[in-house]
Amino acid sequence: MADHVLLLDNEDVARVLDLGGCLAALERAYLAMAEGRSVERARSQTRVPLDEPDVTYCFKSMEGALFADRYMTLRLTSDAVFEGDVDGRRRREKLARGPGGTYCGLILVFSTRDIAPVAMIHDGLVQLVRVACTSAVSIRLLAREDAADLALLGSGDQAWWHLKAAGAVRQLRRVRVFSPDAGRRQSFAARVRDELGLPAEAVGDAQAAVTGADIVIAATNASEPVLDGRWLSPGAHVVSIVSGDKRSIRRELDDETLRRAARVVAHSKSGAIEHRNGDLAGPVEAGLLDWDTIVDLPDLVSGRSPGRGGRDDITVFKNNGGMGLQFAAVAPVVYESAQAAGIGRRLPTAWFVETMKS
C-alpha cells in the first residue's frame, strides 16, 4: 500500500494528460463495458432549494471501475446551479460560489487491492477533456473519413476542447464558429488561428456555421434547440453535449435533426431513458425515434453495432450525461503518470484510513 494520497490540481493534470492518451483510455473502457469487464453506478443528482430565484444547490456523484485496473473511481461535484432565461433563451450555468469565486469538483481514486485512496484529483480539466474525447470517439467512428469542414456552436471551454479532440481524429481544413456573443466568438476564432493553425472564421448566425459542414458540434449551455436540422448537408455528423434530467428537460437539437438522422448513437441509452434526456426522449415520444434503434456507444466501439452506412447518411451522437466509467478510465492514467513524474502534493494515507470498522 502506498504511504501517501496524491493530491493533483488542474495545473498538475495539465502536465500529464494528453488527448491521445485520453482517447485510448476511453476506447479501452467502452470496449471493456461492452464485454462485461467493467462496473459503474449511474449518475446521481440531489438538489436542495436555495432562497433565490432560478438557483439551486446540486450534489452529483458517479463511480466506476475497470476490472483489470485495480482501481475504483468516484467523481463528485458540489454546485450552485442557475437555470433561467438569459437574453430570451433558457440556459444552465454553474455559479462560482466557492471561496474566492471557485468551484468544487473532485475525483477520488481508491485501490481495490488495498482499499485505501491513492489520489484526489480536481475534476475541471479531466471533465472537459473526457467529454471532448468521448465526442471525438464518435467522430472517428461515424464521420466520413474525409470530413474536414467543422461547424462549432459555442465558444467556451467545452467548444475549445471539442475542436482540439476533433482535430486529433480528422484532418480539419476549415472551422466556422458561432455563439451569441460576437466578441467571444471572434476571440475564439482568433485563438484557433493562432494556437492551432487552422483557418477559423466567426460567423453571424448558427445557420452560416452549419451550412455545408461535414462535422457539426453543439457545445453550448443552451436549454432550447440551437440547431435546425434543415441546415444539415448530406453526410454530416452531428455531436451534441447538453443532457438535462427529469427536473430540467433541455434540448440542443431540434426534432428535424433527429428525423433526418440515419444513425443515432447515445453515450448512455439507459441514462437517457432514466433521466429523460430531452434530445432523445422528446423525439421518441413524438414518434420520430425508437429506443430500440438508438445505439449505445460501447456497442459502436466494440463493432457490435454498425457505424455509418451510406456516404450521404446523417449521423448523430448524443453525448448525454457523464458516466462513472469515463472517470474510471482517465483518472487512474492521470494518477499513474503524475506519480511517475513526481508531480502533485503527497498527503499521508493514515489521514484517510481508520482502525474502527465502519
CORPE-V67817 format. One record per helix or strand of 3 or more residues. SS is the DSSP state (alpha for helix, beta for strand). FROM is the first residue (numbers start at 1). TO is the last residue. If there is no record, write none. Layout:
ss = <SS,SS>
from = <FROM,FROM>
to = <TO,TO>
//
This chain:
ss = <beta,alpha,alpha,beta,beta,alpha,beta,beta,beta,beta,alpha,beta,alpha,beta,alpha,beta,alpha,beta,alpha,beta,alpha,beta,alpha,alpha,alpha,alpha,beta,alpha,beta,alpha>
from = <4,10,19,38,55,67,71,89,104,117,124,149,157,174,182,200,206,215,229,237,255,261,269,278,291,297,314,324,345,349>
to = <8,16,34,49,66,69,86,95,111,122,142,153,169,178,196,202,210,218,231,240,260,266,275,285,293,302,318,341,348,352>
//
